[in-house]
Each structure stands twice: as C-alpha cells, then as structure tokens.
Amino acid sequence: MLEQKSRAGWLELLAKKRKPIVLVGSVLLLIGFIVFVYFGYLQQWGWTGFNESIGPNIRQYQPTKSLWDWLQLLIVPAVLGVAATWLNFVMNRNERAETQQRADIEHAIAQDSQRETLLQTYLDRMSDLILTNHLRQSGPDTIEARHIARVRTMTVLLRLDDDRKGSLVRFLYDAGLINIDTGTGESIINLGGANLSNANLNRT
C-alpha cells in the first residue's frame, strides 16, 4: 500500500513538472517560428519560399505568401496541437482516476482485513476469559473479568462494520454472556450504551 501511494505521488509530481516544460517549449517554438518568418521576409531568403520568385519558365512563378496562405499552413498543425493537448489531458485525468481507484480499493481491503483481525482477536480473548477466568460464573472472582469483558466489547464495537457487529453480538448471545439472568435480572455483559447502530442482527 505504501508503495502504491509512493508511485501515485511520483506520477502526480511528474505530471505537475511536465506542464510548465511543455508550456515553455511551446512558447519558445512559437517565438522561434515568428523570428524565422520575419527574417525570411526581411532578408529575402529565397530558399524559404516566403517571397515572390520567378523561375526560367513562366509557370515557375511563385507569389509572396499571403496571410491566408499562412493560415492554411498553420491550421492543420494547430488542430493537431490542440487535439494532442486534449488527448494528453484526458489520459492524465483517466490515469489519476485509475490510480485513485486502485488506492481506494487497496485501502478498503486493508481496512476490512484490520477489522477481521480485530474481531478474531476479540473472540480469542473472550474465549480465554470464559474458559480461564470462568466469566460465566457468578461470584467475586468474576467481577474484574466481567469489567474487562464489557470494556473490551464496547471498544471493539466502535471499530467494526455492520456485519461484524452482528457476528460479535451472536457470539455473546450463544456464549450466554448477554442473556438476562432470571434470578438477578442482569446479564454478564451489559450492552447498555454500546454502539450497535446499523448492526446486522438478522440471525440473532
């Protein structure tokens, strides 16, 4: 994941540096072309084809390049330049969108894995409290274990998604930890105030 973020950052930095380079290069090319045309007319450079020329044959007459001639000459490169710029913009935008999408997917996968690990760790520790500390038994020796179990449960519920919240509640119910004792009117773990919003309790 860190490698993907580093690659995405490098691509974004490269795209930012490329824009001013392309802009400066385009301006320099335009200035160079204007200077070339100006001196071509001013110095009467025949090899440029800018000025009027007459060959040995009358059919070899070439008039001076007019404004319309220049427009016809520049329309195609201008269209190609605009099309290339637009295509580059679209490709960069799509690349950034794909990179962001991949990063979001990887982040979601990592987050889901963390939640699954958190739930499994909780189940293992609760099982240890049940088997080792006799959590389901009533008595002075279980008061601290019950307190630990409640605090751990309330904390874990804040970090789980809806389905895993349901899995946690089903585990507590099947283990007899949230069932109301008919004698005392209390449960071993009191879920009062627990974050069970949107918990998937369909099978509970």
VOKE-235263 format. One line per 5 residues: number of its first residue (from 0); their letters; for each residue z, y, x of C-alpha. Coordinates in Angstrom, 3 decimals. Example, Ala and Ser with C-alpha at 12.3 -4.5 7.8 and 13.67 -1.06 7.14 Angstrom:
2
0) AS) 7.800,-4.500,12.300 | 7.140,-1.060,13.670
//
This chain:
204
0) MLEQK) 0.000,0.000,0.000 | 0.839,2.386,2.828 | -2.457,1.505,4.491 | -4.338,2.292,1.260 | -2.600,5.671,0.924
5) SRAGW) -3.399,6.457,4.562 | -7.067,5.594,4.008 | -7.205,7.700,0.851 | -5.631,10.637,2.699 | -8.094,10.278,5.576
10) LELLA) -11.081,10.244,3.167 | -9.776,13.332,1.385 | -9.271,15.161,4.700 | -12.768,14.184,5.832 | -14.262,15.455,2.574
15) KKRKP) -12.438,18.778,2.949 | -13.714,19.235,6.523 | -17.271,18.268,5.593 | -17.729,21.078,3.046 | -17.332,24.056,5.447
20) IVLVG) -19.508,22.302,8.058 | -22.317,21.799,5.546 | -21.983,25.397,4.324 | -22.089,26.890,7.816 | -25.023,24.681,8.783
25) SVLLL) -26.968,25.715,5.662 | -26.346,29.418,6.334 | -27.455,29.082,9.966 | -30.631,27.250,8.941 | -31.433,29.937,6.379
30) IGFIV) -30.884,32.738,8.887 | -32.984,30.938,11.489 | -35.805,30.446,8.998 | -35.780,34.116,7.970 | -35.836,35.227,11.620
35) FVYFG) -38.688,32.813,12.342 | -40.768,34.116,9.433 | -40.060,37.738,10.344 | -41.195,37.368,13.948 | -44.116,35.222,12.830
40) YLQQW) -45.473,38.126,10.825 | -44.361,40.808,13.287 | -45.791,39.175,16.421 | -48.910,37.897,14.647 | -48.294,34.315,15.742
45) GWTGF) -51.479,32.604,14.733 | -50.132,29.083,15.088 | -47.617,29.713,12.302 | -50.320,30.217,9.649 | -48.402,33.141,8.172
50) NESIG) -51.060,35.824,8.835 | -54.685,36.167,7.910 | -57.045,34.226,10.115 | -60.825,33.786,10.204 | -62.476,30.873,11.925
55) PNIRQ) -66.037,30.494,13.163 | -67.024,29.297,9.718 | -66.531,31.457,6.618 | -64.854,28.511,4.948 | -62.158,28.640,7.559
60) YQPTK) -60.817,31.938,6.268 | -57.086,31.861,5.549 | -55.438,34.813,3.770 | -51.992,36.129,4.574 | -49.167,34.169,2.974
65) SLWDW) -48.046,35.925,-0.209 | -44.681,35.832,-1.950 | -45.996,33.259,-4.411 | -47.153,31.086,-1.531 | -43.648,31.179,-0.093
70) LQLLI) -42.135,30.374,-3.483 | -44.429,27.375,-3.847 | -43.483,26.288,-0.351 | -39.734,26.627,-0.915 | -39.423,25.298,-4.481
75) VPAVL) -39.579,21.634,-3.506 | -37.012,21.898,-0.632 | -34.755,23.996,-2.857 | -34.869,21.419,-5.648 | -34.271,18.616,-3.162
80) GVAAT) -31.355,20.521,-1.619 | -29.731,21.149,-4.999 | -30.261,17.523,-6.020 | -28.757,16.274,-2.742 | -25.743,18.587,-3.119
85) WLNFV) -25.167,17.474,-6.702 | -25.543,13.804,-5.766 | -23.086,14.209,-2.886 | -20.607,15.921,-5.214 | -20.883,13.139,-7.804
90) MNRNE) -20.495,10.410,-5.165 | -17.427,12.099,-3.655 | -15.880,12.538,-7.094 | -16.506,8.906,-8.008 | -15.138,7.748,-4.656
95) RAETQ) -11.975,9.783,-5.147 | -11.601,8.419,-8.680 | -12.033,4.825,-7.478 | -9.564,5.367,-4.637 | -7.017,6.834,-7.038
100) QRADI) -7.586,3.992,-9.490 | -7.033,1.384,-6.788 | -3.874,3.197,-5.646 | -2.575,3.313,-9.238 | -3.248,-0.411,-9.722
105) EHAIA) -1.517,-1.306,-6.459 | 1.419,0.921,-7.366 | 1.709,-0.753,-10.784 | 1.574,-4.214,-9.187 | 4.234,-3.267,-6.632
110) QDSQR) 6.453,-1.781,-9.341 | 6.062,-4.893,-11.512 | 6.970,-7.082,-8.546 | 10.075,-4.991,-7.865 | 11.185,-5.332,-11.491
115) ETLLQ) 10.661,-9.088,-11.429 | 12.665,-9.374,-8.225 | 15.413,-7.220,-9.741 | 15.608,-9.425,-12.847 | 15.686,-12.666,-10.851
120) TYLDR) 18.397,-11.297,-8.568 | 20.419,-10.247,-11.623 | 20.080,-13.703,-13.202 | 21.150,-15.400,-9.968 | 24.226,-13.198,-9.568
125) MSDLI) 25.214,-13.559,-13.199 | 24.878,-17.331,-12.935 | 27.173,-17.184,-9.930 | 29.724,-15.162,-11.933 | 29.544,-17.725,-14.729
130) LTNHL) 29.898,-20.780,-12.514 | 32.107,-19.482,-9.722 | 34.206,-16.778,-11.379 | 34.399,-18.513,-14.784 | 33.064,-15.437,-16.563
135) RQSGP) 33.001,-17.086,-19.994 | 36.688,-17.917,-19.899 | 39.326,-15.515,-21.195 | 42.245,-14.539,-19.012 | 43.487,-12.052,-16.426
140) DTIEA) 41.383,-13.643,-13.714 | 38.134,-12.837,-15.536 | 38.783,-9.140,-16.242 | 37.287,-7.971,-12.930 | 34.351,-10.361,-13.258
145) RHIAR) 33.633,-9.038,-16.765 | 33.727,-5.468,-15.491 | 31.312,-6.299,-12.662 | 29.015,-8.110,-15.092 | 28.929,-5.167,-17.506
150) VRTMT) 28.281,-2.566,-14.786 | 25.553,-4.712,-13.240 | 23.949,-5.296,-16.650 | 23.956,-1.607,-17.621 | 22.469,-0.643,-14.246
155) VLLRL) 19.709,-3.241,-14.299 | 18.668,-2.403,-17.863 | 17.833,1.154,-16.739 | 15.200,-0.155,-14.319 | 13.499,-2.917,-16.312
160) DDDRK) 10.460,-2.756,-18.549 | 10.467,-3.693,-22.233 | 9.660,-7.418,-21.845 | 12.187,-7.979,-19.073 | 14.878,-6.174,-21.040
165) GSLVR) 14.261,-8.746,-23.769 | 14.457,-11.583,-21.249 | 17.773,-10.252,-19.962 | 19.267,-9.985,-23.466 | 18.072,-13.505,-24.327
170) FLYDA) 19.741,-14.818,-21.156 | 23.026,-13.124,-22.080 | 22.834,-14.483,-25.611 | 22.004,-18.044,-24.541 | 24.817,-17.895,-21.969
175) GLINI) 27.251,-16.814,-24.684 | 28.062,-13.539,-22.961 | 27.244,-11.136,-25.800 | 28.290,-13.331,-28.719 | 31.204,-11.895,-30.709
180) DTGTG) 34.388,-13.948,-30.380 | 35.735,-14.574,-33.879 | 39.272,-14.560,-32.553 | 39.242,-11.297,-30.594 | 36.263,-9.611,-32.271
185) ESIIN) 34.830,-8.787,-28.856 | 32.107,-10.101,-26.598 | 32.415,-10.959,-22.919 | 29.875,-8.259,-22.017 | 29.839,-5.227,-24.274
190) LGGAN) 26.340,-3.785,-24.516 | 27.518,-0.631,-26.270 | 25.611,2.316,-24.783 | 23.140,0.056,-22.936 | 19.557,1.241,-22.590
195) LSNAN) 17.726,-1.193,-24.881 | 15.067,1.259,-26.050 | 11.737,-0.494,-26.747 | 13.189,-3.810,-25.548 | 11.086,-6.793,-26.646
200) LNRT) 13.575,-8.804,-28.712 | 11.059,-10.755,-30.802 | 12.519,-14.175,-29.938 | 16.153,-13.091,-29.860
//
